[in-house]
Amino acid sequence: METNRTVKAPEGYEQWSTEDRFEHTNGPIFIHKNRQPEPGQGLIRFYAQKRHCNGGGAVHGGMLMTFADSALFAIAKRAFEGDHGVTVTMNNEFVTAAWPGHWIEAEGELARKTKSGLMFVRGKLFCGDKTILLFSGLLKRIKI
């Protein structure tokens, strides 16, 4: 059985969370250490394993959407200013399949932040030069 311990952080990345139980089950997810990756590198990434796949052998769409939701927060992280947030809505457009044995990465941008704490974020999941999924979402900052 594969476990999270089988995947080590790639150079320049660190595990995003060791405390998030959901990520512990589905990850690990790695975030770029300086939050400014080089062109062609994702801000966050995970290594697709057999346990992430559907019956047809491709990475399960639910896993890709889960990872895209994490990407929304990684992209907007600075705008939260230490507070928490929730996903209000999220849209996903599948472009092509992803396969185990490869790094799936995400990049994107914070398109707008309102005074009320709403954040409009968009991005893409990719593997090398292949776009896998386009996503956008609305996040809400929750002051702690």
N, C-alpha and C positions, 0 to 999 in steps of 0.2 A: 504494500500500500504506500502511495506517495504521501509525503508529509511536507509541511512548510519548511522543515529543516533541510530539504533536498535542494533548495534554491538559495544561493548566496547573493548578496547585494552586488550588482555590477559596479565597476570602477566609477567613482563620481556620484554614486547614489547611496542612500541609506533607507532602511525600512521606515515606512511612513509612520506606522503605529505598531507598538507591541502590546497595547492595552485594548485595542478594539477587537472584541470577540468575533464580530462578523468578518472583519478582515483576516483574523487569524484562521478562520475556517476557509475563506475563499482566496486568500492571498498566498504569500505576502505581496504587498504592493510597495514599490520603491519610489522615492521621490529624489529628484536631483538635489544634491547637497547645497548648491548656491542658488537654487531656484531660477537659474538663468542658463538653461542648456544651450549647447551649440546648435546651429541650424541642422535639422535632420535628426536631432535627438529629442525624445519626448521629455516633458516635465515629470511625468510619472510613467511607470511601466510595471508589467508583471510577466512572468514566464508562463506561457500556456502549457499545461500538463494534461495528461489523459483524464484526470479527474474533473477538468473544466469542460469536457466535451459532451456532446449529445450522442444519441444512438448512431448517427451517421459518421461520427468521428471528427466533426468540426467543433470548434469552440462554441459552446452553447450561447445562444443569443442573450439569455438571461445573465450569463457571466459578463458578456460584453456590455450590457446595459448597467450592470452593477459597477463595473470598472469605469464606465462613462460618468456615472453619478459621483464616484470618488474624484474623477478628473474635474468635475465642476468645482468642487471644493478646493482642490489643489490649485486650480487656476485663480480662484478668487480669494485664496487664503489671506493675503495681505490686507484686503479690503475688510476682512472681519475684525481686524484690530484686536485679536485675542478673544473675541466673543465666539459664540456658537452660531450655528445656522441650521436651517432645514430646507429641503427641496420642496418648492411649491409646485412646480411643473417641470417636466422634462420631455423632450422630443428626440427620437432616434430614427435615423435613416440608415438601413443596412446597405452597404455598397457591394461587399463580397465576403466570402467566408474567411475565417481565420483557422489556423491549424495548430495542433500541439507541437511543441519542440521549438517554438519561436517566441521572441520577446514581442509583446503587444504594448505599444506606447501611446501616449495621449499628449496633445498640445492644444492650445486654444487661447482665447482672450476674454477678458472682462470687457464687455461691450458698453455697459452702462451701470452706474450705481446711483440709486436715488437717496434723497435725504431720509426717507422712511426705512432705509435698510434693505431695499430690494436690489438684487444684483442680476443682471442679464449676462449670461455666459454662453459662449459657443466654442466648439472645437471639433477635433476629429481623433479617431483611433486609427493607428496605422502600424504596419509591419514593414520595415524597410521603406521602399518607395510606394507601397501598396496601401491605399486608403481602405479601411475596413468598415468604418461607421462614422457618420456625421451626427453630432449631437448639439442640442442647445437646451438651456434650462433657466429657470427663474429660481433664485435662492433668496431666502429671507434671513437677515441677521437677527439673532436673538441675543440681546444684551444680558450678560451674566453679572 
